[in-house]
Amino acid sequence: MITGIVMAAGLSRRMGVNKLLLCIDNIPLIKRTLKTIEKSKLQQLIVVYSDPNVLEVIKEYEKEGFGRNISKKSIKLVYNQHPERGQSESVKLGMYESDSNAQGYMFFVADQPFLDYKVINQIVDTFTENPGQIVVPTYNADRGMPIIFPGKYRLDLLGVSGDKGGRSIIDENQKQTIFLPIKDPKVGEDMDTMEDYEKVCQIDLQRRS
């Protein structure tokens, strides 16, 4: 089993507002992300949040049927009361709540508006074929998300600090890492500023027209 961990507790400092609540095609970004993940092969999901408004959106989505493809018993919502400690805090909270016997842990950021469930499955399939390897997607040769770490790195993940998440683990274990090229670089783009958000809305409108 692979456990998905969504790191949705960021402070959105560069955006000025919580970007996960911004709407694309009338859907809040956090909901858009969860809808995509739910279509994938993952069967267990942990969402780490800090903003009560993000939790409210998730709860509303639950009323609509969130968990139809992933059993609701396998969805955990975890509160991060120290988001100022950086991404590592969400990594550790997600790991504490995950199954210690999981084959792998797949980490998601929640601000990739064009994330595709087919790409998630491609990463999952690559890991399934290479269960001892870290799998990192690359977009135009740049490392991106989501990333899968094998279960053997559990203690390493529980020991991360700052805002680098698991990057130091990848740097120290490159011979044990598969860098998986993804054809569509848009899938890997995240959203950090209002200018990014405006571009995303324009691209989304073009894709739907």
Helices and strands as residue ranges (DSSP letters): E 2-8, G 19-21, E 23-24, E 27-28, H 29-38, E 44-49, H 52-64, G 72-74, E 75-79, G 83-85, H 87-97, E 104-109, H 117-129, E 134-139, E 142-143, E 147-150, G 151-153, H 154-158, H 167-172, G 174-176, E 177-181, G 185-188, H 194-208
